[in-house]
Amino acid sequence: MNYETKKLKQEIENGNFFINNGRILQMLNVLSGGFKKLTELKFVLSDVEEYEIVRSIDYLYESGYIKLRNVETGKPTCLADTSFKYLSAKLTADGTRILVGKKTDDCIKL
């Protein structure tokens, strides 16, 4: 792959990343009321590869827009410590601020 092809591929992946971040926040908002299993989000986002969802979940968690917990123990956790299939997520106040336009993030496209 030449430089231009690599650059174009990266721009496409980044665009998908920004869109996926927004979609995940919106889904968690629609499914509000508590923690939602990430496997349920994956089912709804059937057009998105699991590695892309994981990448977005990691970004949203590290940015403070979502909380993660282990579905078996109910304890707070992160992707580094718990398998994707055992995670549930919930919006934080900052995640809600992103959705209502009171906060912006260049890596989230709504």
N, C-alpha and C positions, 0 to 999 in steps of 0.2 A: 504494500500500500504506500502510495506516495504521500507527501506532506499534506497536500490539499484534500485528498480523500480522507485522511485521518482527521484533519481539522473539521471537515464537514460532518463526519460521523460523530465527533465529539459534540458539535453544536446541536445535532439532532438529539443525542442522548441527554444533553443538558436541558434542552427544551422539554423533553419528556419528563425529566426529573422535576422541573419547576411545576409542570402541570400535575404530575402525580402527587406532589406535596400538597397542592391545593385541593385535589380530589379527596385525598385522605382526610384532611382537616374538615372538608365539607361533609364527608360521610360520617365522621365521628360526631359532628354537630347534629346531623339528621337523626342519628341513632343515639341521641343524648339521653342522659339519665343514669349513666354509670359506665363501668368499664365494658368494652366490647372485645370479644376474641378477635385476634388478628386473622385467624383462619376464616372467620365470617367476612371480614373485609376482603380477603383474597378471593373468596367466592363471588362477591359483588363486583370486584375489579378483575373479572375473568380475562380481560384484554391486556392485563399488565402481568409481566413475568414476576415470579416471587422475588428474585434478586433485586428487581426494581422497587418493589414494595419495601423490602428490607432496607434498601439504601435510603428511601424516603423516611421510613420509620426512624431510622438511626439519626438522620438529620433533624427531624421534628423533635425527637427526644432530647438530643444534645442541645438544641436551640431553646428548649424549655416550653415548647408548644403543646406537648403531650406528656402524660405520665404513663409509665408502664408498670404492670405487675404480673406476677406469676399466677396463672389461673388455678394451679393446684394448691398453692400455699396462701395466696391472697397478699403476699408480701411484695413491696416495691422491688423492681429489678431493672435490668437493662439487656440489650441484645447480646452483649458480650458474656453475660452470665446465664442466659436462659434461651432455649431453643424457640424459634419463631412459633412453633405450634403450641407452645405453652404460655404465650404472651397475650395480654389484653391491654387495651389502651383507652385513654380518656383525655379529652381536651383540658388544658389548663386555662387560666384566665388570659394568659398571653395568646394562646391559640384562639380563643374567642375574640380577642382584640384584633387579630389578623383578619378574621372572618367579617367583622363589622366595619373594617376600614380605619380603625383607630391606631393601628400599628401596621407598618409595612415591612416586607422582607423581599429583597430582589430574587430570592430563590423560591418564592411561592407565587404561582400564577393562579388567580381565582377566576 
